[in-house]
């Protein structure tokens, strides 16, 4: 009995000093145990209270889930605040999305910088995508409007597909900006292989919800699907939209 009492006291002290209540600690353990059955070998990155009673917000990398504190039920989708019609989940996803992209680092992107940059967009792109090519046809206009464009590879057909190999070949060129422009114009670059971030970028795109290309991610993490003319996007960004 004495040993059991001491163990319980030690647990309470540990929880107290960590700033997590005993109830929260127990729910975290239940959630973690439950997730192991759904995502074997994967541990939650973060577990925190959600606005909904009895439910926790769980991050696994940049993916957002809601799980009941007893670990029995997992919810996927958006949490909407009825009074304001605000999509709470999308606001969270925006921040998570941008953090994940920034963590990748510009050194792993193909960046077309604006001389007088006012805005930076991150674009998940496919070499063979028609609207991706249309966007790139206006790359000079984006830059002239103060928009720096950071390209991340998202070959829609998947890893090992021809568009994937083309993205790798662009990365392996000495002048990646020129290579991207040549590839987007339909030129077949010599097939090459080197250390590259294409697979990592493709998988990141999948995790943060990219479903088609181009997918434009703004500085606050908002994701806009599809091609947007340079002048129209610049006007919206300047207005803070």
C-alpha positions as CSV (number, residue, x, y, z in Angstrom):
1,X,0.0,0.0,0.0
2,X,2.8,2.4,0.9
3,X,4.5,1.7,-2.5
4,X,1.3,2.3,-4.3
5,X,0.7,5.5,-2.4
6,X,4.2,6.8,-3.2
7,X,3.8,5.9,-6.9
8,X,0.5,7.8,-7.1
9,X,2.0,10.8,-5.3
10,X,4.9,10.8,-7.7
11,X,2.6,10.7,-10.6
12,X,0.6,13.7,-9.3
13,X,3.7,15.7,-8.7
14,X,5.0,15.0,-12.2
15,X,1.7,16.0,-13.7
16,X,1.5,19.1,-11.6
17,X,5.0,20.3,-12.5
18,X,4.4,19.6,-16.2
19,X,1.3,21.8,-16.2
20,X,-0.9,19.0,-17.4
21,X,-3.8,17.8,-15.2
22,X,-4.2,14.1,-14.2
23,X,-7.3,14.0,-16.3
24,X,-5.5,15.4,-19.3
25,X,-2.6,13.0,-18.8
26,X,-5.0,10.1,-18.8
27,X,-6.8,11.3,-21.9
28,X,-3.5,11.8,-23.7
29,X,-2.5,8.2,-22.9
30,X,-5.9,6.9,-24.1
31,X,-5.6,8.9,-27.3
32,X,-2.0,7.8,-28.0
33,X,-2.9,4.2,-27.4
34,X,-5.9,4.4,-29.7
35,X,-3.9,6.1,-32.5
36,X,-1.4,3.3,-32.5
37,X,-4.1,1.0,-33.8
38,X,-5.1,3.4,-36.5
39,X,-1.6,4.7,-37.5
40,X,0.9,2.0,-36.5
41,X,4.3,3.3,-35.7
42,X,3.1,6.9,-35.6
43,X,2.9,9.1,-32.5
44,X,0.9,12.3,-32.2
45,X,2.9,15.4,-32.6
46,X,0.7,17.4,-30.3
47,X,-2.5,16.8,-28.3
48,X,-4.4,19.8,-27.0
49,X,-8.0,20.7,-25.9
50,X,-10.4,21.6,-28.7
51,X,-13.3,24.1,-28.3
52,X,-15.6,21.1,-28.1
53,X,-16.1,19.5,-24.6
54,X,-14.7,16.0,-24.3
55,X,-12.8,16.2,-27.5
56,X,-9.1,16.8,-28.1
57,X,-7.3,18.3,-31.1
58,X,-4.6,16.0,-32.3
59,X,-1.8,16.8,-34.8
60,X,0.1,14.0,-36.5
61,X,2.7,16.0,-38.4
62,X,0.7,18.6,-40.3
63,X,-2.5,16.6,-40.3
64,X,-5.3,17.7,-38.0
65,X,-7.8,15.3,-36.3
66,X,-10.3,15.4,-33.4
67,X,-10.4,12.5,-31.0
68,X,-12.7,12.0,-28.0
69,X,-10.8,12.1,-24.8
70,X,-11.5,8.4,-24.1
71,X,-9.8,7.5,-27.4
72,X,-12.9,5.8,-28.8
73,X,-13.9,8.1,-31.7
74,X,-11.9,9.9,-34.3
75,X,-13.4,12.8,-36.2
76,X,-12.1,14.1,-39.6
77,X,-13.4,17.3,-41.1
78,X,-14.1,20.9,-40.1
79,X,-15.3,22.2,-36.7
80,X,-17.7,25.0,-37.4
81,X,-18.7,27.6,-34.7
82,X,-22.4,27.9,-35.3
83,X,-22.9,31.4,-33.9
84,X,-20.2,33.0,-36.1
85,X,-20.2,30.4,-39.0
86,X,-16.4,30.4,-38.5
87,X,-14.5,27.4,-39.7
88,X,-12.2,26.9,-36.7
89,X,-10.5,23.9,-38.2
90,X,-9.5,25.7,-41.4
91,X,-7.9,28.5,-39.4
92,X,-5.8,26.0,-37.5
93,X,-4.9,24.2,-40.8
94,X,-3.7,27.4,-42.3
95,X,-1.2,27.9,-39.5
96,X,-0.1,24.3,-39.5
97,X,0.2,24.3,-43.3
98,X,2.4,27.4,-43.4
99,X,4.6,26.1,-40.6
100,X,5.1,22.8,-42.4
101,X,6.1,24.6,-45.6
102,X,8.5,27.0,-43.8
103,X,10.1,24.1,-42.0
104,X,10.9,22.6,-45.4
105,X,13.0,25.7,-46.1
106,X,13.5,27.8,-49.2
107,X,16.7,25.9,-50.0
108,X,14.5,23.0,-50.9
109,X,12.3,25.1,-53.3
110,X,12.7,26.6,-56.7
111,X,12.2,30.3,-56.0
112,X,11.4,33.0,-58.6
113,X,12.1,36.2,-56.5
114,X,10.4,39.5,-57.1
115,X,12.8,42.4,-57.2
116,X,10.6,44.5,-54.8
117,X,8.8,41.6,-53.1
118,X,5.6,42.5,-51.1
119,X,4.2,39.0,-51.0
120,X,5.4,35.4,-51.1
121,X,3.4,32.5,-52.4
122,X,4.2,28.8,-52.3
123,X,2.9,26.9,-55.3
124,X,2.6,23.1,-55.5
125,X,3.1,22.4,-59.1
126,X,3.2,19.6,-61.7
127,X,5.5,20.0,-64.8
128,X,2.8,18.6,-67.1
129,X,-0.2,20.4,-65.6
130,X,-1.8,22.8,-68.2
131,X,-2.8,25.4,-65.6
132,X,0.5,25.1,-63.9
133,X,2.1,26.0,-67.2
134,X,-0.4,28.9,-67.7
135,X,0.7,30.2,-64.3
136,X,4.3,29.9,-65.1
137,X,3.8,31.8,-68.4
138,X,3.0,34.8,-66.2
139,X,6.0,34.3,-63.8
140,X,7.5,37.6,-64.9
141,X,4.1,39.3,-64.2
142,X,3.9,37.8,-60.7
143,X,7.4,39.1,-60.0
144,X,6.7,42.5,-61.5
145,X,3.6,42.8,-59.2
146,X,5.8,42.2,-56.2
147,X,5.0,38.5,-55.7
148,X,7.8,36.0,-55.0
149,X,6.9,32.5,-56.2
150,X,8.3,29.5,-54.4
151,X,7.7,26.2,-56.3
152,X,7.2,22.9,-54.6
153,X,6.9,19.7,-56.6
154,X,3.6,17.9,-56.7
155,X,3.6,15.4,-59.5
156,X,-0.1,14.4,-59.5
157,X,0.6,10.9,-61.0
158,X,2.7,10.0,-58.0
159,X,6.2,8.9,-57.2
160,X,8.0,7.3,-60.1
161,X,5.6,8.7,-62.8
162,X,7.0,10.6,-65.8
163,X,6.0,14.0,-64.2
164,X,7.9,13.0,-61.1
165,X,11.0,12.2,-63.1
166,X,10.7,15.6,-64.9
167,X,10.6,17.4,-61.5
168,X,13.7,15.5,-60.4
169,X,15.5,16.4,-63.7
170,X,14.7,20.1,-63.2
171,X,16.1,20.0,-59.7
172,X,19.3,18.4,-60.9
173,X,20.0,21.1,-63.4
174,X,22.6,23.7,-62.4
175,X,20.2,26.6,-63.3
176,X,17.0,25.4,-61.8
177,X,15.0,28.5,-62.7
178,X,15.9,28.2,-66.4
179,X,15.3,24.5,-66.3
180,X,11.8,25.0,-64.8
181,X,10.9,27.4,-67.5
182,X,12.2,25.1,-70.2
183,X,10.3,22.1,-68.8
184,X,7.1,24.2,-68.4
185,X,7.3,25.1,-72.0
186,X,7.3,21.5,-73.0
187,X,11.0,20.8,-73.5
188,X,12.1,17.3,-72.4
189,X,15.2,17.8,-70.2
190,X,17.8,15.1,-70.1
191,X,16.7,12.6,-67.4
192,X,18.8,13.0,-64.3
193,X,19.0,11.8,-60.8
194,X,20.5,13.5,-57.7
195,X,19.7,14.3,-54.1
196,X,16.4,16.1,-54.3
197,X,13.3,17.1,-52.3
198,X,10.6,16.0,-54.8
199,X,9.4,13.0,-52.8
200,X,9.3,15.0,-49.6
201,X,7.4,17.9,-51.2
202,X,4.9,15.5,-52.8
203,X,4.2,13.8,-49.5
204,X,4.0,17.1,-47.7
205,X,1.4,18.3,-50.3
206,X,-0.7,15.1,-49.7
207,X,-0.6,15.7,-45.9
208,X,-1.7,19.3,-46.0
209,X,-4.6,18.7,-48.4
210,X,-3.3,19.4,-51.9
211,X,-5.8,17.8,-54.3
212,X,-4.8,19.3,-57.6
213,X,-2.3,21.7,-59.2
214,X,-1.5,24.5,-59.1
215,X,-2.2,24.8,-55.4
216,X,-1.3,28.3,-54.1
217,X,-0.5,28.7,-50.4
218,X,-0.5,32.3,-49.1
219,X,1.7,33.6,-46.4
220,X,-0.9,33.0,-43.7
221,X,-1.3,29.4,-44.9
222,X,-4.6,29.9,-46.8
223,X,-4.6,27.5,-49.8
224,X,-6.2,28.6,-53.1
225,X,-6.8,25.9,-55.6
226,X,-6.1,26.5,-59.3
227,X,-4.6,29.2,-61.5
228,X,-5.1,32.9,-60.6
229,X,-3.9,35.6,-63.0
230,X,-1.0,37.6,-61.7
231,X,-2.7,41.0,-61.6
232,X,-5.8,39.6,-59.9
233,X,-3.8,37.8,-57.2
234,X,-1.6,40.9,-56.6
235,X,-4.7,43.1,-56.2
236,X,-6.3,40.7,-53.7
237,X,-3.0,40.3,-51.7
238,X,-2.5,44.1,-51.6
239,X,-6.0,44.4,-50.1
240,X,-5.2,41.8,-47.6
241,X,-7.7,39.3,-48.9
